[in-house]
Amino acid sequence: MYAVEGALPSWTVSLIMDRPIRQSLGGWGPLVQARAAGLTTFASSPLHGGELIDLMPPELVELIQPGLSPAAACLLVAASTPSLDIIPPSSQQFRALG
């Protein structure tokens, strides 16, 4: 974490591993702690440079929400994560969504 003059305090957690998501869903972990401390949380590359798209088996995508593309399923999980405030868009996300 680093400070930028005039910016809100923030904390970035990688979502490549599902642990921060599971912890947040359980009401604990770094995202919940950051929120409690008044920090703004950012998803750090929610598609992990496009790598997550290829790792999403169709069964997992269907479990998340039937009919979604793997990219959309990844972004939906990030957007649904409690205590995660900002998911910055990237050109990779827009290309993945087609």
Order of alpha helices (4+ residues) and beta strands (2+ residues): beta-alpha-alpha-beta-alpha-alpha-alpha-alpha
